[in-house]
Amino acid sequence: MTRAKALEEADQHEKARMLKNAYFHSEVIEFANWVQINEEELRVRYELLAQIESLIKASISDAEVVMFGSTANRLALPGSDIDVLVCLNNVTQNKTY
């Protein structure tokens, strides 16, 4: 096999590899779009967060309620949980045993 023929075959293999990678990449993107939560589900989760915040603030008015995790960064799947952090400014501890 001549050097030119070997280079041509190597080039064809590289092009085929690049096409397969591009196809795989598009399949992964399509799958990710299919499994992630939609806008309606996201809206419902934020409504739930508002209700949780309202319940907490009814007892602890200066509490700060923050969502974090997969829902907050839009990586949640349908059925995944909602991670909530409650921050309190002036906490006193009552020790009862």
N, C-alpha and C positions, 0 to 999 in steps of 0.2 A: 504494500500500500504506500502510495506516495505521501509525502508530508502535506501537500495541499489537500489531498483526499481525507487524511486523518484530521486536519484542522476543520474541514467542512463538516465531517461527521461529529466532531466535538461541538461545533457551533450548533448543529441540529439538535444534539442531546441537551445542550444548555437551553435552547429555545423551548424544547418540550418540557424541561424541568420548570422553566419560568411560567409556562402556560398552566401546568398542573398546580403550581403554587398559587397562581392568581385565581384559578377555579376554587381551590380549597379555601383561600381567603374569603372569597365571595360567599361560599357555603357557610363558613363560620359566622360571618356578618349576618346572613339571612337567618341562621338559627338563633343567634343572640337577639335579633329583633323579634323573632317569633315567641321566644320564651319570656322575655321581660314583661313586666307589668305595663298595662296600657294607661292612658291618661285618666280614664274613669277610675280605675283601681287606685291610682296615685292620689286622685282627688279624695276618694273615700278614706284613704289612710291619713291624709292631712286633716280631714274632718274629724276622724277619730282622735288624732293628736290634740286638736282643739278641745274636744270633749274631755279628754284626760287632763289637759292643762286646766280647764275650768273646774273640774272636781278637786284637783290638788290645790288650786288657788283659793277655793272656798274655805279650806282649812288653814292653808299657809300662804298668806297673801303675797309675801315677797319672794316666793319660790320662782325659780326660772326653770322652764321645761323645754328641753331640746331633744329633737330627734337626731339620731346618728345611725350609722351602719348602712346596710344595703338599700333600704328604702330612701334614706336621705341622699345617697350618692347614685340613685337610679339603677342599681344593679340587682334589685330584689326580683325574685321570681314570684309568680302567683302562689299564694299560700305561705310565703315567708313571714316571719314575725316583724314587729316594729320595735326597734330599740329606742328607749326613752331614757334620758338622763335628767334627774331632778337635782338642781343646785339650790342649796340653802345658804343664806348669808350669815345669819346669827343663830347658831345652833347651840343649845344648852343640853347637856346630857343629864337625865335623871337616872340615877342608878337604883334600880329596884331588883332585889333578888328573891 
